[in-house]
């Protein structure tokens, strides 16, 4: 049986036979998240951002122990054990994860940790690890964001499966605030949904709209949809600063407000190619600082 523990200082002498390294991007909440009028209707639409989790796995054939740093990354360590067992490799190893994604905020930090880990372990073992195989593992661990795919995607996060690749958008800035605290994604996804059949039909319409908007690279429409989704999500996880943030967005001429539907973050979307972008960015950052007292600026990823 493989044993888990945290990384001690005396592992340097152990023989390393292979090392795998990989990374996965996070998201800034979701452009859209809700429930469709169909079985397995829970879904989200990703908003990838330029923040990453990086995993490094060293395969140690002289031990059966799996070691991890930081110590609390137990889900990633469990995933490593699953992959080693399926590969029939009776070995231990050292897993290190470095991430620029804050935890418990709705930025897909856990999903990025797990995807980066799966790829790093596979690289060390020299075995294939396509997205569908990663999904089969993650479905046994927790609800997962769609960070396996280099695109904006519609994703069934509870059943961990891709619904559709939507495409890519020009890069945007997200002027973000954090209402504080952390949200346990696993616990959050056990909550009963308060959405009515009418809400479900509206989510279906919003999904159709965002699919068309991404295909047309229509940032204004994307912003409107993100704001509508944020408002509908108030029935599930209320954010006190949402309406003030929509006011800031209108004041500076932003595209819309995007939120971590299962987290604590909100952000004003700005078109970085707009002539007024520098002034919009400064004004939004100042207003957000006055409102909440913390500001972080993210850039969305474009996969063109």
C-alpha positions in Angstrom: 0.0 0.0 0.0 1.3 3.5 -0.9 1.6 5.8 2.0 1.3 9.6 1.9 3.2 12.2 3.9 4.6 15.6 3.5 8.0 16.3 2.0 10.9 16.0 4.5 14.3 17.7 4.1 16.3 14.5 3.6 14.9 13.3 0.2 17.8 14.7 -1.9 19.8 11.4 -1.6 17.1 9.3 -3.1 17.5 7.9 -6.6 15.3 9.7 -9.2 14.6 7.8 -12.4 12.4 10.3 -14.2 10.9 13.7 -13.7 7.7 15.1 -15.3 6.8 18.8 -15.4 3.6 20.4 -16.6 1.2 23.3 -16.0 -2.5 24.2 -16.3 -4.1 27.6 -16.5 -6.9 28.9 -14.2 -10.1 30.8 -14.9 -11.6 34.0 -13.6 -14.9 32.5 -12.4 -17.2 31.7 -15.3 -18.7 33.7 -18.1 -21.9 31.7 -17.5 -22.9 29.0 -15.0 -26.2 27.5 -14.2 -28.6 24.6 -14.8 -30.1 23.5 -18.1 -33.5 21.8 -18.6 -32.0 18.4 -19.2 -30.4 15.5 -17.3 -27.0 16.4 -16.1 -27.9 20.0 -16.6 -25.3 21.6 -14.4 -22.9 23.5 -16.7 -20.4 26.4 -16.9 -18.6 28.4 -19.5 -15.0 29.0 -18.8 -13.0 32.3 -18.8 -9.3 31.2 -19.0 -6.8 33.7 -17.4 -3.0 34.0 -17.5 -2.5 32.4 -14.1 -1.1 28.9 -13.7 -0.6 25.9 -11.5 2.7 24.2 -12.1 3.4 20.6 -11.1 6.7 18.7 -10.9 6.8 15.0 -10.2 10.0 13.0 -9.5 9.7 9.2 -9.7 11.5 7.4 -6.9 11.9 3.7 -7.5 13.5 2.9 -4.1 10.5 3.8 -2.0 6.7 3.3 -2.0 6.0 6.6 -0.3 4.4 9.6 -2.1 5.5 12.9 -0.8 4.0 16.3 -1.5 4.7 20.0 -1.0 2.7 22.0 0.0 1.4 19.6 2.5 -2.3 20.4 2.0 -2.4 19.3 -1.6 -3.9 16.0 -0.7 -6.2 15.7 -3.7 -3.2 16.0 -6.1 -1.4 13.4 -4.2 -4.4 11.0 -4.3 -4.5 11.5 -8.1 -0.8 10.7 -8.3 -1.4 7.4 -6.5 -4.3 6.5 -8.8 -2.2 7.1 -11.9 0.7 5.1 -10.6 -1.6 2.2 -9.7 -3.2 2.1 -13.1 0.2 2.2 -14.7 1.4 -0.8 -12.6 4.4 1.1 -11.4 5.3 0.1 -7.8 7.2 3.2 -7.0 7.0 6.3 -4.9 7.7 9.9 -5.7 7.9 13.6 -4.8 5.2 15.9 -6.1 5.7 19.7 -5.9 3.0 22.2 -6.9 3.5 25.9 -7.3 0.5 28.0 -8.2 -0.3 31.7 -8.8 -4.0 31.0 -8.3 -5.5 31.9 -4.9 -7.5 29.1 -3.4 -11.2 29.0 -2.5 -12.0 32.1 -4.6 -13.6 30.6 -7.7 -10.5 30.7 -9.9 -10.3 27.0 -10.6 -7.2 26.6 -8.5 -7.9 23.0 -7.5 -8.8 22.0 -11.1 -5.6 23.5 -12.3 -3.6 21.7 -9.6 -5.1 18.4 -10.6 -4.7 18.8 -14.4 -1.1 19.9 -14.0 -0.4 17.0 -11.7 -2.0 14.4 -14.1 0.1 15.7 -16.9 3.3 15.9 -14.9 3.0 12.3 -13.6 2.2 11.0 -17.1 5.3 12.8 -18.4 7.4 11.1 -15.7 5.9 7.7 -16.6 6.0 8.4 -20.3 2.4 7.4 -20.7 -0.4 9.2 -22.6 -2.7 11.4 -20.7 -5.4 12.8 -23.0 -8.1 15.0 -21.6 -10.7 12.2 -21.5 -8.4 10.1 -19.4 -7.8 13.0 -17.0 -11.6 13.5 -16.8 -12.1 9.9 -15.8 -9.7 10.4 -12.8 -11.1 13.8 -11.8 -14.7 12.6 -11.8 -13.7 10.3 -8.9 -12.2 13.2 -6.9 -14.3 16.4 -7.2 -16.3 18.6 -9.6 -13.9 20.1 -12.1 -13.6 23.2 -14.3 -12.8 22.8 -18.0 -9.2 23.9 -17.8 -8.0 20.8 -19.7 -8.9 22.5 -23.0 -7.0 25.4 -24.6 -10.2 27.3 -25.4 -13.4 28.8 -23.9 -15.6 25.7 -23.4 -19.0 24.8 -22.2 -18.4 22.2 -19.5 -20.4 19.9 -17.3 -18.4 20.4 -14.1 -20.3 17.9 -11.9 -20.0 15.0 -14.2 -16.6 16.2 -15.5 -17.2 16.1 -19.2 -16.9 18.5 -22.1 -20.1 19.8 -23.7 -18.6 21.9 -26.5 -15.6 23.9 -27.4 -16.8 27.5 -28.1 -13.5 29.0 -29.4 -11.4 32.0 -28.3 -11.8 35.7 -27.6 -9.5 38.7 -27.8 -7.7 39.3 -24.6 -9.6 41.2 -21.9 -8.6 42.7 -18.6 -10.5 41.8 -15.4 -10.3 44.4 -12.7 -11.1 42.2 -9.7 -12.2 42.4 -6.1 -12.4 39.7 -3.4 -15.2 39.8 -0.9 -13.1 37.6 1.4 -13.2 34.1 2.8 -13.0 30.8 1.0 -15.6 28.5 -0.6 -15.2 24.7 -0.6 -16.2 23.7 -4.1 -17.1 20.2 -3.2 -19.5 21.3 -0.5 -20.9 24.1 -2.7 -21.7 21.6 -5.4 -23.9 19.5 -3.0 -26.2 22.5 -2.4 -29.7 22.1 -4.0 -30.2 24.5 -6.9 -32.9 27.1 -6.4 -33.5 27.5 -10.2 -37.0 27.2 -11.6 -37.9 25.7 -15.0 -38.1 29.2 -16.3 -34.6 29.8 -15.0 -33.3 26.7 -16.7 -34.8 27.8 -20.0 -33.2 31.2 -19.6 -29.8 29.5 -19.0 -30.3 27.6 -22.2 -30.9 30.8 -24.0 -27.8 32.4 -22.4 -25.7 29.4 -23.5 -26.9 29.8 -27.1 -26.1 33.5 -26.9 -22.6 33.1 -25.5 -21.9 30.3 -28.1 -22.8 32.8 -30.9 -21.0 35.7 -29.2 -17.7 33.8 -28.8 -17.9 32.6 -32.5 -18.4 36.3 -33.5 -15.8 37.5 -31.0 -18.4 39.9 -29.7 -17.0 41.2 -26.4 -19.9 43.5 -25.7 -22.4 40.6 -25.9 -20.1 38.4 -23.8 -20.0 41.1 -21.1 -23.8 41.3 -21.1 -24.2 37.6 -20.7 -21.6 37.5 -17.9 -23.5 40.2 -16.0 -26.8 38.3 -16.5 -25.3 35.1 -15.2 -23.9 36.9 -12.2 -27.3 38.3 -11.3 -29.0 35.0 -11.7 -26.5 33.4 -9.4 -27.4 35.7 -6.6 -30.1 33.2 -5.6 -27.5 30.6 -5.0 -24.5 32.5 -3.7 -25.2 36.2 -3.0 -22.5 38.8 -3.5 -23.1 42.0 -1.7 -20.8 44.0 -4.1 -22.4 42.8 -7.4 -24.7 45.8 -7.9 -22.0 48.4 -6.9 -19.6 46.6 -9.3 -22.1 46.8 -12.2 -22.3 50.5 -11.4 -18.5 50.8 -11.7 -18.6 48.9 -14.9 -21.2 51.3 -16.3 -19.2 54.3 -15.0 -16.0 53.4 -16.8 -17.6 52.0 -19.9 -16.7 48.3 -19.2 -18.1 45.3 -21.0 -19.8 43.7 -18.0 -19.2 42.0 -14.6 -17.9 38.4 -14.3 -18.0 36.5 -11.0 -16.7 33.3 -9.4 -20.1 31.7 -9.2 -18.9 29.3 -6.5 -16.3 31.7 -5.1 -15.7 35.1 -3.6 -14.4 37.2 -6.6 -16.0 39.7 -8.9 -14.5 41.6 -11.8 -15.1 44.3 -14.3 -14.3 43.2 -17.9 -12.5 45.6 -20.1 -11.5 45.5 -23.8 -7.7 45.9 -23.8 -7.8 47.0 -27.5 -10.2 49.9 -26.8 -8.6 53.4 -27.2 -9.9 54.4 -23.8 -8.5 51.2 -22.1 -5.7 52.8 -20.0 -8.1 55.4 -18.6 -10.8 52.8 -18.0 -8.4 50.5 -16.2 -7.2 53.3 -13.9 -10.7 54.5 -13.1 -12.0 51.0 -12.5 -9.1 50.1 -10.2 -9.6 53.3 -8.2 -13.4 52.7 -7.8 -12.9 49.0 -6.9 -10.3 50.0 -4.3 -12.7 52.4 -2.7 -15.5 49.9 -2.7 -13.9 46.8 -1.3 -10.3 47.7 -0.4 -8.5 45.2 -2.6 -7.8 45.1 -6.4 -6.2 42.6 -8.6 -6.0 42.8 -12.4 -6.1 39.6 -14.5 -5.6 39.1 -18.2 -7.7 36.6 -20.1 -6.0 34.1 -22.4 -6.5 34.2 -26.1 -5.8 30.9 -28.0 -5.6 32.2 -31.5 
